[in-house]
Amino acid sequence: MGFAWFFLGMHGWPIIPIALAPVLGHAYSPWLRFRGGKAVAATFGVWTGLTLGAGPMLLGLMLGLMMASVVVSGWAVMLAMLSFGAFVWTQYAAYAPELMLIWLANLLILGFKHRQDLVQPPGIRPWLLSLVRR
């Protein structure tokens, strides 16, 4: 991913399928009869390659904060990814709008893989509620 982006200079439409292939491959592995994981790890890998580490550091920070404060893990992933979208928008949308399309497709894949969690309300962790009540 990073090799294609930085060394081969693949930008624009050609980078989109290259960036989404690991996420889709993790979520729908042909070796597992198109059943796979939740694609969170592959998401970190893709954004590591596209942003040279800035993306996954922020995404990891946001995911950690959301996992610590939201009860339902699917909601934590989606909220972290939404906040990460703000980062992509402010840092890359002006000169690399294809990254916004990659982020949007990545968000949709994660949303579909976490759809069972997303039917539940997110819920706030009890320790956070106790801080608010004081």
N, C-alpha and C positions, 0 to 999 in steps of 0.2 A: 504494500500500500504506500508507504512512505517513499519507497524506491521509485515507484511510478510517478508519484506526485513531485518529489524533489529532484530526482536524478534524470528521469526520462521526460520530465516537463509535461506530463499528461494533465491537462486542465480542461475545463469545460465539460461537455457531455460525456466524453470517453471515461472520465474518472468515476462517474456515478456508478456504473455496474461493477467496476473494480472495487469500489468502497463498500458496496452493499453485498458483494459475494460472500465475504466471511460471516457477516451477520445472518444472511439467509442460510448459509451452509451450517451454521451452528444451530439455528432455530429449526431447520428442516433437513437434517442430515440424510442423504440417500442411503447411507450405511445402516441407518436405524429406521428404515421404512418411512422416511420423511417425518419422523418424530425426533425432536432434539431438545436442546436446552432452552433457556429463556433468553439467550443471546446477549446477556449483559457483559460477559467477559469479552466476547467478540466486539462489542461496541467500544469497550475500552481500547482494544487493539487497533481498531480502525481510527479512532480519534487520536491515538498516540502517533500513528503514521501521518495523519493529516496536519496535526498541530505541533509536532515535536515535543510532546509532553505537557504542554500548557492545558490542553483539553482534558486529558484524563486526571490531571491534578485537581482541576476545578470540579470535574464530574465526580471524582472520588470524594472530594470534600463535601459536595452537595448530597451525594448518596449517603455518606456517613451521617450527616446531619438529619436527613430525612428518615433514615432507618432508626435513628435514636429518638425521633419525635413522632413518627407516624406508625401506627400499629400494623396496618396491612402493607406487606412488602411490595406488592404491585403498585400501590399508590406512591410509595417511597421512590420506586424506580421512575415512575412517570413524572412526579414532581421534580426530581433531580434532573431528569432529561429536559423538562420544560425550562428550568432555570439555566441549564446548559445552553439551550437554544438562544437565550438572551445574550450569552457570551458570544456564541457563533455570530449572531446578528450584529452585535456591536463591533466585533473584531475583524470579521471576514466578509460580511455581506457586500461591502462596497467594491472589493476587488476580486472576490471569488464567490459569486452568487451560487455556484454549484454546491458549495458546502451547505448552504441553506436547504437545498433539495435533498442532499444526503442526510442532513439532520432530520428533516421532515419524514423521509422514508424510514429512517432508523426509528424515529418516534412511533410511527404507525406499526412497524414490525413488533416493537416492544409492547405496544398497547395490545396488539392482537395476541401475543404470547402470554400476556398477563391479564387477559380479559376476565378470567374467573375471579381474580382478586379485585378487579375494578367494579364489580357489581356490588361489593360491600362498601359501606362508608369507610373513609380512611381511618378515622379514630385517632385520638391524640394519646400518647403514652401517659400513664398515671403520674410519673415523676414530673412531667411537664405541667400537667394540670395542678399538681400540688404547689408548684412555683407560682402559678397564676392566682391561686386562691389566697395566697398570703397577703 
